[in-house]
Amino acid sequence: MVSEGAPAPDFSLPDHHGNVVSLHELAGRWVALWWYPKASTPG
């Protein structure tokens, strides 16, 4: 769990084109990350 105000840990995720992007590649830039916690889950 990351505490509020703490730096985010480095992670990698696919972008909307399927290319893997790592957080460290975006250092010094604003980053917006959103997700849908109930997407692709039953219920």
mmCIF file of the N, C-alpha and C atoms, coordinates in Angstrom:
data_MODEL
# 
_entry.id   MODEL 
# 
loop_
_atom_site.group_PDB 
_atom_site.id 
_atom_site.type_symbol 
_atom_site.label_atom_id 
_atom_site.label_alt_id 
_atom_site.label_comp_id 
_atom_site.label_asym_id 
_atom_site.label_entity_id 
_atom_site.label_seq_id 
_atom_site.pdbx_PDB_ins_code 
_atom_site.Cartn_x 
_atom_site.Cartn_y 
_atom_site.Cartn_z 
_atom_site.occupancy 
_atom_site.B_iso_or_equiv 
_atom_site.pdbx_formal_charge 
_atom_site.auth_seq_id 
_atom_site.auth_comp_id 
_atom_site.auth_asym_id 
_atom_site.auth_atom_id 
_atom_site.pdbx_PDB_model_num 
ATOM 1   N N  . MET A 1 1  ? 0.845   -1.175  0.000   1.00 0.00 ? 1  MET A N  1 
ATOM 2   C CA . MET A 1 1  ? 0.000   0.000   0.000   1.00 0.00 ? 1  MET A CA 1 
ATOM 3   C C  . MET A 1 1  ? 0.890   1.238   0.000   1.00 0.00 ? 1  MET A C  1 
ATOM 4   N N  . VAL A 1 2  ? 0.584   2.173   -0.851  1.00 0.00 ? 2  VAL A N  1 
ATOM 5   C CA . VAL A 1 2  ? 1.332   3.429   -0.927  1.00 0.00 ? 2  VAL A CA 1 
ATOM 6   C C  . VAL A 1 2  ? 0.602   4.468   -0.089  1.00 0.00 ? 2  VAL A C  1 
ATOM 7   N N  . SER A 1 3  ? 1.336   5.155   0.761   1.00 0.00 ? 3  SER A N  1 
ATOM 8   C CA . SER A 1 3  ? 0.751   6.206   1.594   1.00 0.00 ? 3  SER A CA 1 
ATOM 9   C C  . SER A 1 3  ? 0.533   7.466   0.773   1.00 0.00 ? 3  SER A C  1 
ATOM 10  N N  . GLU A 1 4  ? -0.463  8.231   1.136   1.00 0.00 ? 4  GLU A N  1 
ATOM 11  C CA . GLU A 1 4  ? -0.729  9.491   0.458   1.00 0.00 ? 4  GLU A CA 1 
ATOM 12  C C  . GLU A 1 4  ? 0.494   10.393  0.539   1.00 0.00 ? 4  GLU A C  1 
ATOM 13  N N  . GLY A 1 5  ? 0.883   10.966  -0.585  1.00 0.00 ? 5  GLY A N  1 
ATOM 14  C CA . GLY A 1 5  ? 2.024   11.864  -0.648  1.00 0.00 ? 5  GLY A CA 1 
ATOM 15  C C  . GLY A 1 5  ? 3.348   11.164  -0.873  1.00 0.00 ? 5  GLY A C  1 
ATOM 16  N N  . ALA A 1 6  ? 3.364   9.832   -0.786  1.00 0.00 ? 6  ALA A N  1 
ATOM 17  C CA . ALA A 1 6  ? 4.602   9.072   -1.012  1.00 0.00 ? 6  ALA A CA 1 
ATOM 18  C C  . ALA A 1 6  ? 4.823   8.884   -2.510  1.00 0.00 ? 6  ALA A C  1 
ATOM 19  N N  . PRO A 1 7  ? 6.080   8.793   -2.933  1.00 0.00 ? 7  PRO A N  1 
ATOM 20  C CA . PRO A 1 7  ? 6.343   8.527   -4.348  1.00 0.00 ? 7  PRO A CA 1 
ATOM 21  C C  . PRO A 1 7  ? 5.789   7.157   -4.745  1.00 0.00 ? 7  PRO A C  1 
ATOM 22  N N  . ALA A 1 8  ? 5.295   7.071   -5.954  1.00 0.00 ? 8  ALA A N  1 
ATOM 23  C CA . ALA A 1 8  ? 4.772   5.792   -6.451  1.00 0.00 ? 8  ALA A CA 1 
ATOM 24  C C  . ALA A 1 8  ? 5.937   4.850   -6.741  1.00 0.00 ? 8  ALA A C  1 
ATOM 25  N N  . PRO A 1 9  ? 5.765   3.565   -6.470  1.00 0.00 ? 9  PRO A N  1 
ATOM 26  C CA . PRO A 1 9  ? 6.804   2.598   -6.832  1.00 0.00 ? 9  PRO A CA 1 
ATOM 27  C C  . PRO A 1 9  ? 6.845   2.441   -8.351  1.00 0.00 ? 9  PRO A C  1 
ATOM 28  N N  . ASP A 1 10 ? 7.984   2.038   -8.876  1.00 0.00 ? 10 ASP A N  1 
ATOM 29  C CA . ASP A 1 10 ? 8.084   1.828   -10.315 1.00 0.00 ? 10 ASP A CA 1 
ATOM 30  C C  . ASP A 1 10 ? 7.224   0.635   -10.711 1.00 0.00 ? 10 ASP A C  1 
ATOM 31  N N  . PHE A 1 11 ? 6.539   0.742   -11.829 1.00 0.00 ? 11 PHE A N  1 
ATOM 32  C CA . PHE A 1 11 ? 5.734   -0.360  -12.357 1.00 0.00 ? 11 PHE A CA 1 
ATOM 33  C C  . PHE A 1 11 ? 5.676   -0.221  -13.862 1.00 0.00 ? 11 PHE A C  1 
ATOM 34  N N  . SER A 1 12 ? 5.290   -1.283  -14.527 1.00 0.00 ? 12 SER A N  1 
ATOM 35  C CA . SER A 1 12 ? 5.138   -1.294  -15.980 1.00 0.00 ? 12 SER A CA 1 
ATOM 36  C C  . SER A 1 12 ? 3.756   -1.811  -16.330 1.00 0.00 ? 12 SER A C  1 
ATOM 37  N N  . LEU A 1 13 ? 3.131   -1.174  -17.323 1.00 0.00 ? 13 LEU A N  1 
ATOM 38  C CA . LEU A 1 13 ? 1.795   -1.558  -17.785 1.00 0.00 ? 13 LEU A CA 1 
ATOM 39  C C  . LEU A 1 13 ? 1.718   -1.348  -19.295 1.00 0.00 ? 13 LEU A C  1 
ATOM 40  N N  . PRO A 1 14 ? 0.843   -2.088  -19.973 1.00 0.00 ? 14 PRO A N  1 
ATOM 41  C CA . PRO A 1 14 ? 0.640   -1.830  -21.394 1.00 0.00 ? 14 PRO A CA 1 
ATOM 42  C C  . PRO A 1 14 ? -0.199  -0.570  -21.603 1.00 0.00 ? 14 PRO A C  1 
ATOM 43  N N  . ASP A 1 15 ? 0.151   0.209   -22.618 1.00 0.00 ? 15 ASP A N  1 
ATOM 44  C CA . ASP A 1 15 ? -0.660  1.376   -22.960 1.00 0.00 ? 15 ASP A CA 1 
ATOM 45  C C  . ASP A 1 15 ? -1.799  0.942   -23.885 1.00 0.00 ? 15 ASP A C  1 
ATOM 46  N N  . HIS A 1 16 ? -2.545  1.892   -24.392 1.00 0.00 ? 16 HIS A N  1 
ATOM 47  C CA . HIS A 1 16 ? -3.704  1.570   -25.218 1.00 0.00 ? 16 HIS A CA 1 
ATOM 48  C C  . HIS A 1 16 ? -3.332  0.963   -26.573 1.00 0.00 ? 16 HIS A C  1 
ATOM 49  N N  . HIS A 1 17 ? -2.041  0.993   -26.920 1.00 0.00 ? 17 HIS A N  1 
ATOM 50  C CA . HIS A 1 17 ? -1.564  0.351   -28.148 1.00 0.00 ? 17 HIS A CA 1 
ATOM 51  C C  . HIS A 1 17 ? -0.924  -1.006  -27.868 1.00 0.00 ? 17 HIS A C  1 
ATOM 52  N N  . GLY A 1 18 ? -0.847  -1.387  -26.590 1.00 0.00 ? 18 GLY A N  1 
ATOM 53  C CA . GLY A 1 18 ? -0.229  -2.654  -26.223 1.00 0.00 ? 18 GLY A CA 1 
ATOM 54  C C  . GLY A 1 18 ? 1.264   -2.553  -25.958 1.00 0.00 ? 18 GLY A C  1 
ATOM 55  N N  . ASN A 1 19 ? 1.838   -1.346  -26.052 1.00 0.00 ? 19 ASN A N  1 
ATOM 56  C CA . ASN A 1 19 ? 3.258   -1.139  -25.764 1.00 0.00 ? 19 ASN A CA 1 
ATOM 57  C C  . ASN A 1 19 ? 3.462   -1.010  -24.258 1.00 0.00 ? 19 ASN A C  1 
ATOM 58  N N  . VAL A 1 20 ? 4.467   -1.686  -23.723 1.00 0.00 ? 20 VAL A N  1 
ATOM 59  C CA . VAL A 1 20 ? 4.732   -1.622  -22.288 1.00 0.00 ? 20 VAL A CA 1 
ATOM 60  C C  . VAL A 1 20 ? 5.441   -0.310  -21.948 1.00 0.00 ? 20 VAL A C  1 
ATOM 61  N N  . VAL A 1 21 ? 4.889   0.393   -20.966 1.00 0.00 ? 21 VAL A N  1 
ATOM 62  C CA . VAL A 1 21 ? 5.444   1.669   -20.502 1.00 0.00 ? 21 VAL A CA 1 
ATOM 63  C C  . VAL A 1 21 ? 5.756   1.522   -19.019 1.00 0.00 ? 21 VAL A C  1 
ATOM 64  N N  . SER A 1 22 ? 6.944   1.942   -18.602 1.00 0.00 ? 22 SER A N  1 
ATOM 65  C CA . SER A 1 22 ? 7.345   1.902   -17.197 1.00 0.00 ? 22 SER A CA 1 
ATOM 66  C C  . SER A 1 22 ? 7.288   3.306   -16.620 1.00 0.00 ? 22 SER A C  1 
ATOM 67  N N  . LEU A 1 23 ? 6.931   3.393   -15.359 1.00 0.00 ? 23 LEU A N  1 
ATOM 68  C CA . LEU A 1 23 ? 6.824   4.697   -14.711 1.00 0.00 ? 23 LEU A CA 1 
ATOM 69  C C  . LEU A 1 23 ? 8.151   5.446   -14.758 1.00 0.00 ? 23 LEU A C  1 
ATOM 70  N N  . HIS A 1 24 ? 9.276   4.752   -14.609 1.00 0.00 ? 24 HIS A N  1 
ATOM 71  C CA . HIS A 1 24 ? 10.567  5.453   -14.615 1.00 0.00 ? 24 HIS A CA 1 
ATOM 72  C C  . HIS A 1 24 ? 10.845  6.127   -15.960 1.00 0.00 ? 24 HIS A C  1 
ATOM 73  N N  . GLU A 1 25 ? 10.238  5.639   -17.041 1.00 0.00 ? 25 GLU A N  1 
ATOM 74  C CA . GLU A 1 25 ? 10.408  6.273   -18.357 1.00 0.00 ? 25 GLU A CA 1 
ATOM 75  C C  . GLU A 1 25 ? 9.720   7.637   -18.425 1.00 0.00 ? 25 GLU A C  1 
ATOM 76  N N  . LEU A 1 26 ? 8.797   7.881   -17.523 1.00 0.00 ? 26 LEU A N  1 
ATOM 77  C CA . LEU A 1 26 ? 8.025   9.116   -17.521 1.00 0.00 ? 26 LEU A CA 1 
ATOM 78  C C  . LEU A 1 26 ? 8.474   10.087  -16.435 1.00 0.00 ? 26 LEU A C  1 
ATOM 79  N N  . ALA A 1 27 ? 9.631   9.833   -15.842 1.00 0.00 ? 27 ALA A N  1 
ATOM 80  C CA . ALA A 1 27 ? 10.143  10.695  -14.765 1.00 0.00 ? 27 ALA A CA 1 
ATOM 81  C C  . ALA A 1 27 ? 10.193  12.150  -15.221 1.00 0.00 ? 27 ALA A C  1 
ATOM 82  N N  . GLY A 1 28 ? 9.723   13.049  -14.355 1.00 0.00 ? 28 GLY A N  1 
ATOM 83  C CA . GLY A 1 28 ? 9.737   14.478  -14.651 1.00 0.00 ? 28 GLY A CA 1 
ATOM 84  C C  . GLY A 1 28 ? 8.508   14.954  -15.403 1.00 0.00 ? 28 GLY A C  1 
ATOM 85  N N  . ARG A 1 29 ? 7.602   14.046  -15.766 1.00 0.00 ? 29 ARG A N  1 
ATOM 86  C CA . ARG A 1 29 ? 6.378   14.424  -16.474 1.00 0.00 ? 29 ARG A CA 1 
ATOM 87  C C  . ARG A 1 29 ? 5.168   14.125  -15.592 1.00 0.00 ? 29 ARG A C  1 
ATOM 88  N N  . TRP A 1 30 ? 4.072   14.807  -15.873 1.00 0.00 ? 30 TRP A N  1 
ATOM 89  C CA . TRP A 1 30 ? 2.820   14.503  -15.198 1.00 0.00 ? 30 TRP A CA 1 
ATOM 90  C C  . TRP A 1 30 ? 2.299   13.179  -15.732 1.00 0.00 ? 30 TRP A C  1 
ATOM 91  N N  . VAL A 1 31 ? 1.764   12.362  -14.847 1.00 0.00 ? 31 VAL A N  1 
ATOM 92  C CA . VAL A 1 31 ? 1.212   11.058  -15.236 1.00 0.00 ? 31 VAL A CA 1 
ATOM 93  C C  . VAL A 1 31 ? -0.189  10.929  -14.648 1.00 0.00 ? 31 VAL A C  1 
ATOM 94  N N  . ALA A 1 32 ? -1.147  10.579  -15.492 1.00 0.00 ? 32 ALA A N  1 
ATOM 95  C CA . ALA A 1 32 ? -2.506  10.290  -15.032 1.00 0.00 ? 32 ALA A CA 1 
ATOM 96  C C  . ALA A 1 32 ? -2.752  8.806   -15.240 1.00 0.00 ? 32 ALA A C  1 
ATOM 97  N N  . LEU A 1 33 ? -3.145  8.129   -14.195 1.00 0.00 ? 33 LEU A N  1 
ATOM 98  C CA . LEU A 1 33 ? -3.401  6.699   -14.254 1.00 0.00 ? 33 LEU A CA 1 
ATOM 99  C C  . LEU A 1 33 ? -4.803  6.453   -13.729 1.00 0.00 ? 33 LEU A C  1 
ATOM 100 N N  . TRP A 1 34 ? -5.600  5.760   -14.501 1.00 0.00 ? 34 TRP A N  1 
ATOM 101 C CA . TRP A 1 34 ? -6.916  5.394   -14.011 1.00 0.00 ? 34 TRP A CA 1 
ATOM 102 C C  . TRP A 1 34 ? -7.208  3.962   -14.384 1.00 0.00 ? 34 TRP A C  1 
ATOM 103 N N  . TRP A 1 35 ? -8.090  3.383   -13.648 1.00 0.00 ? 35 TRP A N  1 
ATOM 104 C CA . TRP A 1 35 ? -8.463  2.000   -13.884 1.00 0.00 ? 35 TRP A CA 1 
ATOM 105 C C  . TRP A 1 35 ? -9.905  1.821   -13.437 1.00 0.00 ? 35 TRP A C  1 
ATOM 106 N N  . TYR A 1 36 ? -10.454 0.737   -13.866 1.00 0.00 ? 36 TYR A N  1 
ATOM 107 C CA . TYR A 1 36 ? -11.819 0.391   -13.525 1.00 0.00 ? 36 TYR A CA 1 
ATOM 108 C C  . TYR A 1 36 ? -11.771 -0.880  -12.692 1.00 0.00 ? 36 TYR A C  1 
ATOM 109 N N  . PRO A 1 37 ? -11.828 -0.775  -11.369 1.00 0.00 ? 37 PRO A N  1 
ATOM 110 C CA . PRO A 1 37 ? -11.627 -1.934  -10.497 1.00 0.00 ? 37 PRO A CA 1 
ATOM 111 C C  . PRO A 1 37 ? -12.602 -3.089  -10.759 1.00 0.00 ? 37 PRO A C  1 
ATOM 112 N N  . LYS A 1 38 ? -13.781 -2.806  -11.245 1.00 0.00 ? 38 LYS A N  1 
ATOM 113 C CA . LYS A 1 38 ? -14.750 -3.878  -11.458 1.00 0.00 ? 38 LYS A CA 1 
ATOM 114 C C  . LYS A 1 38 ? -14.785 -4.348  -12.920 1.00 0.00 ? 38 LYS A C  1 
ATOM 115 N N  . ALA A 1 39 ? -13.959 -3.787  -13.781 1.00 0.00 ? 39 ALA A N  1 
ATOM 116 C CA . ALA A 1 39 ? -13.928 -4.210  -15.179 1.00 0.00 ? 39 ALA A CA 1 
ATOM 117 C C  . ALA A 1 39 ? -13.428 -5.644  -15.266 1.00 0.00 ? 39 ALA A C  1 
ATOM 118 N N  . SER A 1 40 ? -14.052 -6.414  -16.103 1.00 0.00 ? 40 SER A N  1 
ATOM 119 C CA . SER A 1 40 ? -13.670 -7.807  -16.359 1.00 0.00 ? 40 SER A CA 1 
ATOM 120 C C  . SER A 1 40 ? -13.780 -8.686  -15.108 1.00 0.00 ? 40 SER A C  1 
ATOM 121 N N  . THR A 1 41 ? -14.662 -8.324  -14.197 1.00 0.00 ? 41 THR A N  1 
ATOM 122 C CA . THR A 1 41 ? -14.890 -9.162  -13.013 1.00 0.00 ? 41 THR A CA 1 
ATOM 123 C C  . THR A 1 41 ? -16.376 -9.478  -12.932 1.00 0.00 ? 41 THR A C  1 
ATOM 124 N N  . PRO A 1 42 ? -16.714 -10.623 -12.379 1.00 0.00 ? 42 PRO A N  1 
ATOM 125 C CA . PRO A 1 42 ? -18.145 -10.941 -12.235 1.00 0.00 ? 42 PRO A CA 1 
ATOM 126 C C  . PRO A 1 42 ? -18.811 -10.034 -11.202 1.00 0.00 ? 42 PRO A C  1 
ATOM 127 N N  . GLY A 1 43 ? -20.057 -9.746  -11.416 1.00 0.00 ? 43 GLY A N  1 
ATOM 128 C CA . GLY A 1 43 ? -20.809 -8.978  -10.441 1.00 0.00 ? 43 GLY A CA 1 
ATOM 129 C C  . GLY A 1 43 ? -20.933 -7.605  -10.827 1.00 0.00 ? 43 GLY A C  1 
# 
